[in-house]
Amino acid sequence: MLVQYRSAHVQHMQKALTQMNLPLTNVLTDITGVTGMKIIRDILAGEHNPQVLASYRAPGYRKTETEIAKSLEGCYKREHLFVL
């Protein structure tokens, strides 16, 4: 049952990111992984600079910081941040 709740919450996070025009799922395999959660936590803390957020990329990651930064150029409206 907890797994079902978890997956529902992850889907809500993905929907909020999509509404913000942040296609993180294109560059991250799991938004709830270490890199994804660091990025999401900093977005919610007020950091919206794509270069800074992309610098949280874990070593050995396939996508480059530039590719991740392109996916982080979006619309950071307060209502979307609240949902996230």
N, CA and C atoms as an extended XYZ file, in Angstrom:
252
Properties=species:S:1:pos:R:3:atomname:S:1:resname:S:1:resid:I:1 pbc="F F F"
N         0.825       -1.188        0.000 N   MET     1
C         0.000        0.000        0.000 CA  MET     1
C         0.873        1.258        0.000 C   MET     1
N         1.973        1.213        0.748 N   LEU     2
C         2.873        2.354        0.776 CA  LEU     2
C         3.508        2.607       -0.585 C   LEU     2
N         3.775        1.546       -1.316 N   VAL     3
C         4.351        1.690       -2.655 CA  VAL     3
C         3.356        2.388       -3.580 C   VAL     3
N         2.084        2.067       -3.446 N   GLN     4
C         1.054        2.720       -4.254 CA  GLN     4
C         0.979        4.203       -3.927 C   GLN     4
N         1.033        4.556       -2.654 N   TYR     5
C         1.009        5.961       -2.249 CA  TYR     5
C         2.229        6.691       -2.783 C   TYR     5
N         3.379        6.022       -2.703 N   ARG     6
C         4.614        6.640       -3.185 CA  ARG     6
C         4.516        6.937       -4.672 C   ARG     6
N         4.060        5.981       -5.451 N   SER     7
C         3.990        6.179       -6.902 CA  SER     7
C         2.990        7.275       -7.259 C   SER     7
N         1.913        7.393       -6.514 N   ALA     8
C         0.944        8.466       -6.763 CA  ALA     8
C         1.578        9.829       -6.500 C   ALA     8
N         2.369        9.934       -5.439 N   HIS     9
C         3.020       11.201       -5.122 CA  HIS     9
C         4.093       11.543       -6.149 C   HIS     9
N         4.807       10.559       -6.639 N   VAL    10
C         5.813       10.791       -7.671 CA  VAL    10
C         5.133       11.291       -8.942 C   VAL    10
N         3.989       10.731       -9.277 N   GLN    11
C         3.247       11.179      -10.457 CA  GLN    11
C         2.781       12.621      -10.295 C   GLN    11
N         2.397       13.020       -9.093 N   HIS    12
C         1.993       14.408       -8.831 CA  HIS    12
C         3.187       15.340       -9.019 C   HIS    12
N         4.355       14.905       -8.563 N   MET    13
C         5.566       15.711       -8.733 CA  MET    13
C         5.901       15.851      -10.222 C   MET    13
N         5.783       14.756      -10.970 N   GLN    14
C         6.072       14.800      -12.405 CA  GLN    14
C         5.102       15.721      -13.123 C   GLN    14
N         3.845       15.699      -12.728 N   LYS    15
C         2.840       16.565      -13.344 CA  LYS    15
C         3.158       18.029      -13.057 C   LYS    15
N         3.537       18.341      -11.827 N   ALA    16
C         3.887       19.714      -11.473 CA  ALA    16
C         5.097       20.177      -12.280 C   ALA    16
N         6.098       19.311      -12.429 N   LEU    17
C         7.274       19.662      -13.218 CA  LEU    17
C         6.908       19.881      -14.680 C   LEU    17
N         6.004       19.083      -15.205 N   THR    18
C         5.561       19.234      -16.588 CA  THR    18
C         4.832       20.558      -16.769 C   THR    18
N         3.993       20.926      -15.808 N   GLN    19
C         3.277       22.196      -15.882 CA  GLN    19
C         4.226       23.386      -15.793 C   GLN    19
N         5.350       23.183      -15.130 N   MET    20
C         6.358       24.238      -15.011 CA  MET    20
C         7.277       24.263      -16.236 C   MET    20
N         7.040       23.374      -17.200 N   ASN    21
C         7.858       23.231      -18.399 CA  ASN    21
C         9.291       22.834      -18.039 C   ASN    21
N         9.401       21.913      -17.098 N   LEU    22
C        10.687       21.365      -16.671 CA  LEU    22
C        10.684       19.863      -16.957 C   LEU    22
N        11.086       19.464      -18.164 N   PRO    23
C        11.056       18.033      -18.509 CA  PRO    23
C        12.228       17.259      -17.897 C   PRO    23
N        12.278       17.204      -16.592 N   LEU    24
C        13.375       16.501      -15.918 CA  LEU    24
C        13.396       15.013      -16.237 C   LEU    24
N        12.253       14.443      -16.527 N   THR    25
C        12.213       13.012      -16.821 CA  THR    25
C        12.930       12.691      -18.131 C   THR    25
N        13.197       13.709      -18.959 N   ASN    26
C        13.949       13.486      -20.196 CA  ASN    26
C        15.441       13.312      -19.927 C   ASN    26
N        15.929       13.883      -18.833 N   VAL    27
C        17.361       13.816      -18.542 CA  VAL    27
C        17.687       13.002      -17.293 C   VAL    27
N        16.706       12.786      -16.428 N   LEU    28
C        16.903       11.980      -15.224 CA  LEU    28
C        16.032       10.745      -15.316 C   LEU    28
N        16.603        9.591      -15.026 N   THR    29
C        15.810        8.361      -15.083 CA  THR    29
C        14.844        8.270      -13.913 C   THR    29
N        15.205        8.871      -12.779 N   ASP    30
C        14.360        8.816      -11.590 CA  ASP    30
C        14.434       10.161      -10.881 C   ASP    30
N        13.325       10.907      -10.877 N   ILE    31
C        13.350       12.225      -10.236 CA  ILE    31
C        13.432       12.123       -8.717 C   ILE    31
N        13.201       10.938       -8.178 N   THR    32
C        13.299       10.765       -6.732 CA  THR    32
C        14.658       10.215       -6.322 C   THR    32
N        15.588       10.152       -7.275 N   GLY    33
C        16.949        9.739       -6.959 CA  GLY    33
C        17.707       10.874       -6.282 C   GLY    33
N        18.972       10.673       -6.030 N   VAL    34
C        19.787       11.663       -5.321 CA  VAL    34
C        19.828       12.987       -6.080 C   VAL    34
N        20.161       12.931       -7.363 N   THR    35
C        20.264       14.156       -8.162 CA  THR    35
C        18.917       14.851       -8.287 C   THR    35
N        17.879       14.090       -8.605 N   GLY    36
C        16.543       14.665       -8.763 CA  GLY    36
C        16.037       15.338       -7.504 C   GLY    36
N        16.225       14.699       -6.377 N   MET    37
C        15.744       15.278       -5.122 CA  MET    37
C        16.542       16.522       -4.719 C   MET    37
N        17.847       16.537       -4.996 N   LYS    38
C        18.640       17.735       -4.718 CA  LYS    38
C        18.119       18.903       -5.538 C   LYS    38
N        17.842       18.646       -6.809 N   ILE    39
C        17.336       19.695       -7.696 CA  ILE    39
C        15.969       20.171       -7.233 C   ILE    39
N        15.069       19.260       -6.929 N   ILE    40
C        13.714       19.627       -6.512 CA  ILE    40
C        13.736       20.391       -5.193 C   ILE    40
N        14.547       19.948       -4.254 N   ARG    41
C        14.631       20.651       -2.960 CA  ARG    41
C        15.138       22.077       -3.138 C   ARG    41
N        16.123       22.261       -4.003 N   ASP    42
C        16.639       23.610       -4.212 CA  ASP    42
C        15.654       24.483       -4.983 C   ASP    42
N        14.901       23.894       -5.904 N   ILE    43
C        13.861       24.661       -6.599 CA  ILE    43
C        12.866       25.184       -5.579 C   ILE    43
N        12.462       24.324       -4.652 N   LEU    44
C        11.495       24.733       -3.633 CA  LEU    44
C        12.095       25.722       -2.633 C   LEU    44
N        13.414       25.689       -2.475 N   ALA    45
C        14.088       26.619       -1.573 CA  ALA    45
C        14.300       27.984       -2.230 C   ALA    45
N        14.020       28.086       -3.541 N   GLY    46
C        14.109       29.380       -4.211 CA  GLY    46
C        15.198       29.493       -5.259 C   GLY    46
N        15.968       28.461       -5.471 N   GLU    47
C        17.025       28.505       -6.489 CA  GLU    47
C        16.427       28.144       -7.841 C   GLU    47
N        16.486       29.083       -8.796 N   HIS    48
C        15.906       28.837      -10.109 CA  HIS    48
C        16.915       28.991      -11.234 C   HIS    48
N        18.180       29.132      -10.908 N   ASN    49
C        19.228       29.249      -11.922 CA  ASN    49
C        19.539       27.851      -12.459 C   ASN    49
N        19.282       27.612      -13.755 N   PRO    50
C        19.493       26.271      -14.308 CA  PRO    50
C        20.928       25.769      -14.185 C   PRO    50
N        21.912       26.664      -14.291 N   GLN    51
C        23.309       26.245      -14.195 CA  GLN    51
C        23.648       25.736      -12.799 C   GLN    51
N        23.137       26.431      -11.795 N   VAL    52
C        23.390       26.013      -10.408 CA  VAL    52
C        22.708       24.681      -10.138 C   VAL    52
N        21.465       24.550      -10.572 N   LEU    53
C        20.717       23.310      -10.341 CA  LEU    53
C        21.354       22.130      -11.084 C   LEU    53
N        21.853       22.377      -12.290 N   ALA    54
C        22.467       21.302      -13.073 CA  ALA    54
C        23.793       20.861      -12.477 C   ALA    54
N        24.399       21.704      -11.661 N   SER    55
C        25.688       21.340      -11.065 CA  SER    55
C        25.552       20.244      -10.014 C   SER    55
N        24.338       19.882       -9.633 N   TYR    56
C        24.117       18.813       -8.662 CA  TYR    56
C        24.194       17.426       -9.300 C   TYR    56
N        24.509       17.390      -10.571 N   ARG    57
C        24.614       16.125      -11.301 CA  ARG    57
C        25.623       15.217      -10.612 C   ARG    57
N        25.225       13.979      -10.406 N   ALA    58
C        26.112       13.002       -9.770 CA  ALA    58
C        27.249       12.641      -10.717 C   ALA    58
N        28.437       12.345      -10.187 N   PRO    59
C        29.565       11.953      -11.042 CA  PRO    59
C        29.247       10.679      -11.818 C   PRO    59
N        29.698       10.626      -13.046 N   GLY    60
C        29.462        9.450      -13.872 CA  GLY    60
C        28.096        9.425      -14.523 C   GLY    60
N        27.364       10.500      -14.419 N   TYR    61
C        26.025       10.565      -15.001 CA  TYR    61
C        26.127       10.710      -16.511 C   TYR    61
N        25.228       10.097      -17.248 N   ARG    62
C        25.296       10.111      -18.710 CA  ARG    62
C        25.065       11.486      -19.311 C   ARG    62
N        24.097       12.202      -18.821 N   LYS    63
C        23.761       13.520      -19.363 CA  LYS    63
C        24.728       14.571      -18.812 C   LYS    63
N        25.055       15.536      -19.636 N   THR    64
C        25.964       16.592      -19.211 CA  THR    64
C        25.200       17.668      -18.448 C   THR    64
N        25.954       18.518      -17.768 N   GLU    65
C        25.320       19.623      -17.037 CA  GLU    65
C        24.567       20.542      -17.989 C   GLU    65
N        25.080       20.732      -19.186 N   THR    66
C        24.424       21.588      -20.177 CA  THR    66
C        23.069       21.019      -20.571 C   THR    66
N        23.000       19.715      -20.783 N   GLU    67
C        21.731       19.076      -21.149 CA  GLU    67
C        20.724       19.183      -20.010 C   GLU    67
N        21.194       18.989      -18.792 N   ILE    68
C        20.301       19.097      -17.637 CA  ILE    68
C        19.840       20.536      -17.461 C   ILE    68
N        20.748       21.489      -17.657 N   ALA    69
C        20.399       22.910      -17.513 CA  ALA    69
C        19.318       23.318      -18.512 C   ALA    69
N        19.364       22.789      -19.726 N   LYS    70
C        18.334       23.103      -20.730 CA  LYS    70
C        16.966       22.622      -20.271 C   LYS    70
N        16.939       21.513      -19.561 N   SER    71
C        15.666       20.982      -19.062 CA  SER    71
C        15.151       21.746      -17.852 C   SER    71
N        15.981       22.603      -17.295 N   LEU    72
C        15.590       23.354      -16.100 CA  LEU    72
C        15.213       24.794      -16.404 C   LEU    72
N        15.081       25.132      -17.678 N   GLU    73
C        14.628       26.465      -18.066 CA  GLU    73
C        13.116       26.401      -18.212 C   GLU    73
N        12.429       26.892      -17.219 N   GLY    74
C        10.981       26.790      -17.231 CA  GLY    74
C        10.318       27.969      -16.562 C   GLY    74
N         9.090       27.764      -16.189 N   CYS    75
C         8.266       28.797      -15.573 CA  CYS    75
C         8.054       28.429      -14.104 C   CYS    75
N         8.648       29.206      -13.222 N   TYR    76
C         8.596       28.899      -11.795 CA  TYR    76
C         7.496       29.724      -11.110 C   TYR    76
N         6.255       29.446      -11.452 N   LYS    77
C         5.131       30.157      -10.830 CA  LYS    77
C         4.886       29.624       -9.432 C   LYS    77
N         4.409       30.497       -8.564 N   ARG    78
C         4.183       30.127       -7.164 CA  ARG    78
C         3.192       28.984       -7.012 C   ARG    78
N         2.134       28.981       -7.829 N   GLU    79
C         1.128       27.919       -7.690 CA  GLU    79
C         1.685       26.562       -8.089 C   GLU    79
N         2.586       26.531       -9.052 N   HIS    80
C         3.208       25.263       -9.441 CA  HIS    80
C         4.205       24.806       -8.387 C   HIS    80
N         4.934       25.747       -7.816 N   LEU    81
C         5.869       25.407       -6.745 CA  LEU    81
C         5.114       24.851       -5.548 C   LEU    81
N         3.958       25.416       -5.255 N   PHE    82
C         3.140       24.927       -4.147 CA  PHE    82
C         2.718       23.482       -4.389 C   PHE    82
N         2.303       23.155       -5.592 N   VAL    83
C         1.887       21.793       -5.921 CA  VAL    83
C         3.069       20.840       -5.832 C   VAL    83
N         4.222       21.302       -6.303 N   LEU    84
C         5.418       20.460       -6.243 CA  LEU    84
C         5.796       20.182       -4.816 C   LEU    84
